[in-house]
Amino acid sequence: MTRINIAKIMIPKPLTRILHATDTVRQALETMENHGFTAIPVLDDAERYIGCVTEGDFLRHVLRVGDTDKKVHENYLVGDLVRKDFCEAIAITAPTDDVVRTILNQNFVPVVDDRNVLCGILTRKGVIQELAEDI
């Protein structure tokens, strides 16, 4: 199998939507609603990847709070919802077998550098297209 050039096929960070742990839940809900995403990477203040939040995470939060008024959710932070065990990141230098194994289990894969700073994301479609070019 040919080595996948992650930097070539990833969607760079400036072209992706991200959230920060310090964003309010209301900001995050509006971002997801406006862009139609079901999961979004979350970064800390140093732009390091810490995990993802999903529609399900927000649903559980809304049920726990017991209120659907967006104004109420200005009092909660995304960092309190982020799932650190969901949506594993890979290194920008990861070998092809790691890329394939990870993308089989996730719709997108966050790509990080050696400091765990988010570089961008890989999509399943992008990885499949890259592998198909070798066939």
Backbone as a printed PyTorch tensor [residue, N CA C, xyz], in Angstrom:
tensor([[[  0.8490,  -1.1790,   0.0000],
         [  0.0000,   0.0000,   0.0000],
         [  0.8910,   1.2390,   0.0000]],

        [[  0.5620,   2.1870,  -0.8400],
         [  1.3070,   3.4340,  -0.9220],
         [  1.0410,   4.2820,   0.3120]],

        [[  2.0510,   4.9960,   0.7430],
         [  1.8960,   5.8750,   1.9060],
         [  0.9920,   7.0520,   1.5510]],

        [[  0.0090,   7.3130,   2.4060],
         [ -0.8980,   8.4420,   2.2110],
         [ -0.1930,   9.7170,   2.6680]],

        [[ -0.2310,  10.7230,   1.8170],
         [  0.3120,  12.0300,   2.1620],
         [ -0.8000,  12.8110,   2.8670]],

        [[ -0.8100,  12.7330,   4.1760],
         [ -1.8900,  13.3380,   4.9680],
         [ -1.9980,  14.8360,   4.7100]],

        [[ -0.8660,  15.5180,   4.6810],
         [ -0.8870,  16.9710,   4.4880],
         [ -1.5180,  17.3550,   3.1580]],

        [[ -1.3730,  16.4950,   2.1660],
         [ -1.9270,  16.7760,   0.8380],
         [ -3.4420,  16.6260,   0.7990]],

        [[ -3.9760,  15.6520,   1.5190],
         [ -5.4110,  15.3710,   1.3790],
         [ -6.2780,  15.8950,   2.5250]],

        [[ -5.6660,  16.3720,   3.5970],
         [ -6.4910,  16.8660,   4.7080],
         [ -7.0990,  18.2230,   4.3620]],

        [[ -8.2020,  18.4980,   5.0120],
         [ -8.7980,  19.8340,   4.9430],
         [ -8.0790,  20.6510,   6.0120]],

        [[ -7.3630,  21.7160,   5.6160],
         [ -6.5820,  22.4650,   6.6050],
         [ -7.4730,  23.1620,   7.6390]],

        [[ -6.9240,  23.3360,   8.8070],
         [ -7.6590,  23.9330,   9.9250],
         [ -8.3980,  25.2240,   9.5600]],

        [[ -7.7830,  26.1610,   8.8010],
         [ -8.5320,  27.3890,   8.4760],
         [ -9.8040,  27.1560,   7.6680]],

        [[ -9.9250,  25.9910,   7.0310],
         [-11.1140,  25.7010,   6.2280],
         [-12.1080,  24.8010,   6.9530]],

        [[-11.8390,  24.4890,   8.2070],
         [-12.7390,  23.6410,   8.9880],
         [-13.4170,  24.4640,  10.0730]],

        [[-14.4680,  23.9230,  10.6090],
         [-15.1220,  24.5300,  11.7630],
         [-14.5970,  23.8340,  13.0000]],

        [[-14.2360,  24.6170,  13.9830],
         [-13.7640,  24.0870,  15.2580],
         [-14.4650,  24.8220,  16.3780]],

        [[-14.3940,  24.2340,  17.5470],
         [-14.8750,  24.8910,  18.7560],
         [-13.7160,  24.9380,  19.7360]],

        [[-13.8150,  25.8480,  20.6700],
         [-12.8410,  25.9200,  21.7540],
         [-13.5380,  25.5490,  23.0660]],

        [[-12.7750,  25.0040,  23.9820],
         [-13.3210,  24.5780,  25.2700],
         [-14.0010,  25.7340,  25.9890]],

        [[-13.5670,  26.9670,  25.7030],
         [-14.1220,  28.1460,  26.3700],
         [-15.3430,  28.7350,  25.6570]],

        [[-15.7280,  28.1530,  24.5120],
         [-16.9520,  28.6000,  23.8360],
         [-18.1570,  28.1910,  24.6720]],

        [[-19.2120,  28.9800,  24.5860],
         [-20.4210,  28.6020,  25.3100],
         [-21.1580,  27.5140,  24.5380]],

        [[-21.9790,  26.7890,  25.2390],
         [-22.7910,  25.7560,  24.5950],
         [-23.7060,  26.4020,  23.5690]],

        [[-24.1980,  27.5980,  23.8550],
         [-25.0480,  28.2800,  22.8700],
         [-24.2760,  28.5400,  21.5760]],

        [[-23.0400,  29.0320,  21.6780],
         [-22.2310,  29.2760,  20.4800],
         [-22.0450,  27.9730,  19.6960]],

        [[-21.7750,  26.9090,  20.4030],
         [-21.5440,  25.6170,  19.7590],
         [-22.8090,  25.1000,  19.0840]],

        [[-23.9350,  25.2050,  19.7710],
         [-25.2050,  24.7700,  19.1850],
         [-25.5010,  25.5470,  17.9000]],

        [[-25.2550,  26.8400,  17.9220],
         [-25.5160,  27.6640,  16.7390],
         [-24.5610,  27.3070,  15.6040]],

        [[-23.3150,  27.0100,  15.9210],
         [-22.3570,  26.5900,  14.8920],
         [-22.8090,  25.2910,  14.2500]],

        [[-23.1850,  24.3250,  15.0570],
         [-23.6350,  23.0410,  14.5160],
         [-24.9080,  23.2110,  13.6880]],

        [[-25.8190,  24.0210,  14.1760],
         [-27.0780,  24.2470,  13.4670],
         [-26.8380,  24.9610,  12.1360]],

        [[-25.9970,  25.9780,  12.1390],
         [-25.7480,  26.7700,  10.9290],
         [-24.9990,  25.9980,   9.8520]],

        [[-24.1960,  25.0200,  10.2470],
         [-23.3580,  24.3180,   9.2810],
         [-23.7750,  22.8700,   9.0600]],

        [[-24.7360,  22.3810,   9.8250],
         [-25.2500,  21.0360,   9.6260],
         [-24.3060,  19.9190,  10.0450]],

        [[-23.3890,  20.2090,  10.9550],
         [-22.4500,  19.1830,  11.4070],
         [-23.0740,  18.3160,  12.4820]],

        [[-22.5670,  17.0980,  12.5870],
         [-23.0070,  16.2090,  13.6560],
         [-21.9280,  16.0410,  14.7200]],

        [[-20.6970,  16.4610,  14.4050],
         [-19.5890,  16.4270,  15.3690],
         [-18.5740,  17.4930,  14.9720]],

        [[-17.9390,  18.0860,  15.9740],
         [-16.9540,  19.1490,  15.7260],
         [-15.7770,  18.9720,  16.6800]],

        [[-14.5460,  19.1420,  16.1600],
         [-13.3660,  19.0830,  17.0290],
         [-13.3510,  20.2430,  18.0210]],

        [[-12.7890,  19.9710,  19.2010],
         [-12.6800,  20.9840,  20.2510],
         [-11.2010,  21.1600,  20.5950]],

        [[-10.7900,  22.4320,  20.7100],
         [ -9.4060,  22.7830,  21.0160],
         [ -9.3220,  23.5260,  22.3280]],

        [[ -8.1460,  23.4590,  22.9560],
         [ -7.9160,  24.2670,  24.1540],
         [ -7.3800,  25.6410,  23.7270]],

        [[ -7.0060,  26.4710,  24.6780],
         [ -6.5410,  27.8280,  24.3590],
         [ -5.2390,  27.8500,  23.5660]],

        [[ -4.4680,  26.7740,  23.6200],
         [ -3.2030,  26.6870,  22.8780],
         [ -3.4030,  26.0070,  21.5150]],

        [[ -4.6710,  25.8480,  21.0980],
         [ -5.0320,  25.2280,  19.8240],
         [ -4.7400,  23.7310,  19.7720]],

        [[ -4.5240,  23.1210,  20.9450],
         [ -4.3110,  21.6730,  21.0090],
         [ -5.6670,  20.9730,  20.9660]],

        [[ -5.6960,  19.8470,  20.2680],
         [ -6.9070,  19.0500,  20.1350],
         [ -7.1790,  18.3280,  21.4500]],

        [[ -8.4180,  18.4670,  21.9590],
         [ -8.7550,  17.7850,  23.2130],
         [ -9.8880,  16.7750,  23.0530]],

        [[-10.5950,  16.7940,  21.9290],
         [-11.6830,  15.8550,  21.7120],
         [-12.7360,  16.4430,  20.7950]],

        [[-13.8910,  15.8090,  20.7650],
         [-15.0010,  16.2560,  19.9160],
         [-16.2790,  16.3520,  20.7310]],

        [[-17.1970,  17.1320,  20.2130],
         [-18.5590,  17.1310,  20.7400],
         [-19.4860,  16.7570,  19.5990]],

        [[-20.5620,  16.0720,  19.9510],
         [-21.5170,  15.5930,  18.9580],
         [-22.9170,  16.1050,  19.2830]],

        [[-23.8070,  15.8890,  18.3310],
         [-25.2150,  16.2190,  18.5700],
         [-25.7200,  15.5160,  19.8240]],

        [[-25.3260,  14.2770,  19.9850],
         [-25.7490,  13.5170,  21.1670],
         [-25.2670,  14.1310,  22.4600]],

        [[-24.0400,  14.6700,  22.4620],
         [-23.5220,  15.3370,  23.6580],
         [-24.3910,  16.5460,  24.0170]],

        [[-24.7920,  17.2970,  22.9860],
         [-25.6400,  18.4660,  23.2310],
         [-27.0320,  18.0540,  23.6790]],

        [[-27.5640,  16.9920,  23.0990],
         [-28.8780,  16.5010,  23.5060],
         [-28.8540,  16.0810,  24.9700]],

        [[-27.8280,  15.3200,  25.3560],
         [-27.7110,  14.9080,  26.7680],
         [-27.5930,  16.1280,  27.6800]],

        [[-26.8540,  17.1330,  27.2370],
         [-26.7050,  18.3570,  28.0250],
         [-28.0530,  19.0660,  28.1930]],

        [[-28.7790,  19.2270,  27.0880],
         [-30.0800,  19.9120,  27.1420],
         [-31.0310,  19.1510,  28.0600]],

        [[-31.0450,  17.8400,  27.9740],
         [-31.9100,  17.0360,  28.8420],
         [-31.5110,  17.1820,  30.3080]],

        [[-30.2010,  17.2170,  30.5610],
         [-29.7090,  17.3610,  31.9370],
         [-30.0820,  18.7340,  32.5160]],

        [[-29.9380,  19.7690,  31.6770],
         [-30.2690,  21.1300,  32.1210],
         [-31.7820,  21.3110,  32.2130]],

        [[-32.5210,  20.6600,  31.3050],
         [-33.9870,  20.7280,  31.3390],
         [-34.5540,  21.9830,  30.7190]],

        [[-33.8020,  22.6080,  29.8050],
         [-34.2810,  23.8480,  29.1880],
         [-33.7450,  23.9360,  27.7610]],

        [[-34.6170,  24.2960,  26.8200],
         [-34.1860,  24.4330,  25.4300],
         [-33.9290,  25.8780,  25.0290]],

        [[-34.1230,  26.8200,  25.9400],
         [-33.8600,  28.2330,  25.6570],
         [-32.3520,  28.4290,  25.4650]],

        [[-31.9650,  28.9020,  24.2830],
         [-30.5390,  29.0610,  23.9790],
         [-29.8380,  29.9910,  24.9620]],

        [[-30.5500,  30.9840,  25.4610],
         [-29.9410,  31.9430,  26.3980],
         [-29.4280,  31.2310,  27.6560]],

        [[-30.1400,  30.2190,  28.0960],
         [-29.7410,  29.4500,  29.2770],
         [-28.3820,  28.7860,  29.0450]],

        [[-28.1220,  28.3820,  27.8120],
         [-26.9060,  27.6290,  27.5040],
         [-25.6710,  28.5170,  27.3360]],

        [[-25.8600,  29.8220,  27.4990],
         [-24.7170,  30.7400,  27.5520],
         [-23.9490,  30.5610,  28.8600]],

        [[-24.5660,  29.8950,  29.8250],
         [-23.9480,  29.6920,  31.1410],
         [-23.1060,  28.4190,  31.2170]],

        [[-23.0160,  27.6730,  30.1180],
         [-22.2820,  26.4100,  30.0930],
         [-21.2020,  26.4640,  29.0210]],

        [[-20.0940,  25.7730,  29.2760],
         [-18.9710,  25.7830,  28.3380],
         [-18.8290,  24.4410,  27.6230]],

        [[-18.3710,  24.5120,  26.3930],
         [-18.1440,  23.3170,  25.5860],
         [-17.1490,  22.3810,  26.2760]],

        [[-16.1660,  22.9370,  26.9470],
         [-15.1640,  22.1160,  27.6280],
         [-15.7660,  21.1410,  28.6200]],

        [[-16.9490,  21.4610,  29.1350],
         [-17.6170,  20.5580,  30.0810],
         [-18.3290,  19.4050,  29.3710]],

        [[-18.4990,  19.5080,  28.0560],
         [-19.2070,  18.4790,  27.2880],
         [-18.2740,  17.6180,  26.4580]],

        [[-17.0880,  18.1100,  26.1690],
         [-16.1940,  17.4500,  25.2170],
         [-15.9010,  16.0110,  25.6290]],

        [[-15.9050,  15.1460,  24.6080],
         [-15.6140,  13.7230,  24.8330],
         [-14.1780,  13.4590,  24.3960]],

        [[-13.3330,  13.2290,  25.3690],
         [-11.9200,  13.0080,  25.0750],
         [-11.6590,  11.6070,  24.5470]],

        [[-12.6230,  10.7160,  24.7060],
         [-12.4620,   9.3340,  24.2480],
         [-13.1320,   9.0870,  22.8980]],

        [[-13.5710,  10.1420,  22.2520],
         [-14.2970,  10.0280,  20.9910],
         [-13.5450,  10.7740,  19.9040]],

        [[-13.5080,  10.2210,  18.7210],
         [-12.9040,  10.8520,  17.5560],
         [-11.3920,  11.0060,  17.7410]],

        [[-10.7510,   9.8620,  17.7650],
         [ -9.2970,   9.7970,  17.9350],
         [ -8.5810,  10.6210,  16.8710]],

        [[ -7.5590,  11.3570,  17.2870],
         [ -6.7310,  12.1220,  16.3550],
         [ -5.5540,  11.2620,  15.9110]],

        [[ -5.0020,  11.6210,  14.7530],
         [ -3.7780,  10.9640,  14.2960],
         [ -2.7210,  12.0230,  14.0170]],

        [[ -1.4720,  11.5950,  14.0610],
         [ -0.3600,  12.4940,  13.7560],
         [ -0.2920,  12.7350,  12.2550]],

        [[  0.1590,  13.9030,  11.8910],
         [  0.2850,  14.2410,  10.4720],
         [  1.2780,  13.3150,   9.7730]],

        [[  2.1150,  12.6470,  10.5500],
         [  3.1080,  11.7090,  10.0130],
         [  2.6660,  10.2490,  10.1320]],

        [[  1.4220,  10.0130,  10.4720],
         [  0.9370,   8.6460,  10.7050],
         [  1.0760,   7.7800,   9.4570]],

        [[  1.4030,   6.5060,   9.6540],
         [  1.4750,   5.5980,   8.5080],
         [  0.0750,   5.2970,   7.9560]],

        [[  0.0330,   4.8540,   6.7320],
         [ -1.2240,   4.5890,   6.0380],
         [ -2.1140,   3.6220,   6.7910]],

        [[ -1.5370,   2.5670,   7.3680],
         [ -2.4000,   1.5990,   8.0590],
         [ -3.1080,   2.2290,   9.2510]],

        [[ -2.4580,   3.1690,   9.9470],
         [ -3.1240,   3.8800,  11.0510],
         [ -4.2450,   4.7720,  10.5250]],

        [[ -3.9930,   5.4340,   9.3930],
         [ -5.0130,   6.3020,   8.7920],
         [ -6.2420,   5.4700,   8.4330]],

        [[ -6.0300,   4.3680,   7.7500],
         [ -7.1430,   3.5230,   7.3040],
         [ -7.8980,   2.9520,   8.4980]],

        [[ -7.1780,   2.4290,   9.4860],
         [ -7.8290,   1.8530,  10.6690],
         [ -8.6800,   2.9100,  11.3880]],

        [[ -8.1700,   4.1130,  11.4900],
         [ -8.9070,   5.1640,  12.2000],
         [-10.1140,   5.6420,  11.4030]],

        [[ -9.9450,   5.8750,  10.1160],
         [-11.0500,   6.4130,   9.3030],
         [-12.1680,   5.3950,   9.1230]],

        [[-11.8740,   4.1160,   9.2950],
         [-12.9340,   3.1040,   9.2250],
         [-13.9330,   3.2610,  10.3650]],

        [[-13.4860,   3.8320,  11.4680],
         [-14.3300,   3.9490,  12.6590],
         [-14.8740,   5.3460,  12.9060]],

        [[-14.4980,   6.2970,  12.0730],
         [-14.9140,   7.6880,  12.2800],
         [-15.2380,   8.3160,  10.9330]],

        [[-16.1520,   9.2730,  10.9250],
         [-16.4740,   9.9920,   9.6890],
         [-15.3670,  10.9500,   9.2830]],

        [[-14.6840,  11.4910,  10.2750],
         [-13.5360,  12.3510,  10.0060],
         [-12.4970,  12.0850,  11.0790]],

        [[-11.2530,  12.4330,  10.7650],
         [-10.1630,  12.2160,  11.7030],
         [ -9.4060,  13.5240,  11.8910]],

        [[ -9.3430,  14.0290,  13.1140],
         [ -8.5190,  15.2070,  13.3740],
         [ -7.0410,  14.8510,  13.1750]],

        [[ -6.3010,  15.7520,  12.5610],
         [ -4.8710,  15.5630,  12.3090],
         [ -4.1120,  16.5690,  13.1670]],

        [[ -3.1420,  16.0600,  13.9180],
         [ -2.3850,  16.9150,  14.8430],
         [ -0.8920,  16.8170,  14.5570]],

        [[ -0.1640,  17.8460,  14.9990],
         [  1.2930,  17.8040,  14.8830],
         [  1.8790,  17.2010,  16.1490]],

        [[  3.1820,  17.2670,  16.2980],
         [  3.8240,  16.6260,  17.4490],
         [  3.5640,  17.3440,  18.7770]],

        [[  2.9440,  18.5160,  18.7210],
         [  2.5460,  19.2360,  19.9400],
         [  1.0710,  19.0200,  20.2610]],

        [[  0.3910,  18.1980,  19.4470],
         [ -1.0440,  17.9310,  19.5450],
         [ -1.8920,  19.1300,  19.1080]],

        [[ -1.2790,  20.0310,  18.3320],
         [ -1.9950,  21.1770,  17.7780],
         [ -2.7060,  20.7160,  16.5100]],

        [[ -3.9710,  21.0890,  16.3810],
         [ -4.7680,  20.6630,  15.2290],
         [ -4.2240,  21.2820,  13.9470]],

        [[ -3.9810,  20.4350,  12.9440],
         [ -3.5290,  20.8780,  11.6210],
         [ -4.6920,  20.9190,  10.6330]],

        [[ -5.6550,  20.0200,  10.8250],
         [ -6.7930,  19.9150,   9.9190],
         [ -7.5340,  18.6240,  10.1870]],

        [[ -8.3570,  18.2290,   9.2270],
         [ -9.0930,  16.9690,   9.3680],
         [ -9.0090,  16.1720,   8.0700]],

        [[ -9.0580,  14.8740,   8.2340],
         [ -9.1920,  13.9630,   7.0980],
         [-10.6360,  13.4990,   7.0580]],

        [[-11.1910,  13.4530,   5.8620],
         [-12.5290,  12.8850,   5.7100],
         [-12.4090,  11.4870,   5.1140]],

        [[-13.4110,  10.6860,   5.3590],
         [-13.4250,   9.3410,   4.7970],
         [-13.3540,   9.4110,   3.2740]],

        [[-14.1120,  10.3280,   2.6870],
         [-14.1170,  10.4920,   1.2300],
         [-12.7180,  10.8300,   0.7150]],

        [[-12.0130,  11.7240,   1.3940],
         [-10.6710,  12.1050,   0.9660],
         [ -9.6970,  10.9470,   1.0020]],

        [[ -9.7710,  10.1400,   2.0400],
         [ -8.8830,   8.9810,   2.1580],
         [ -9.2060,   7.9520,   1.0720]],

        [[-10.4820,   7.6800,   0.8560],
         [-10.8760,   6.7160,  -0.1820],
         [-10.4300,   7.1930,  -1.5650]],

        [[-10.6180,   8.4810,  -1.8450],
         [-10.1850,   9.0100,  -3.1440],
         [ -8.6720,   8.8540,  -3.3230]],

        [[ -7.9130,   9.1220,  -2.2860],
         [ -6.4540,   8.9980,  -2.3570],
         [ -6.0520,   7.5440,  -2.5930]],

        [[ -6.6810,   6.6280,  -1.8840],
         [ -6.3660,   5.2030,  -2.0720],
         [ -6.8070,   4.7090,  -3.4510]],

        [[ -7.9140,   5.2230,  -3.9460],
         [ -8.4230,   4.8080,  -5.2550],
         [ -7.4920,   5.2260,  -6.3750]],

        [[ -6.7650,   6.3010,  -6.2080],
         [ -5.8230,   6.7440,  -7.2360],
         [ -4.7050,   5.7350,  -7.4450]],

        [[ -4.4180,   4.9190,  -6.4340],
         [ -3.3720,   3.9070,  -6.5330],
         [ -3.8450,   2.6450,  -7.2540]],

        [[ -5.1430,   2.5110,  -7.3870],
         [ -5.6830,   1.2840,  -7.9860],
         [ -5.6220,   1.3660,  -9.5080]]])
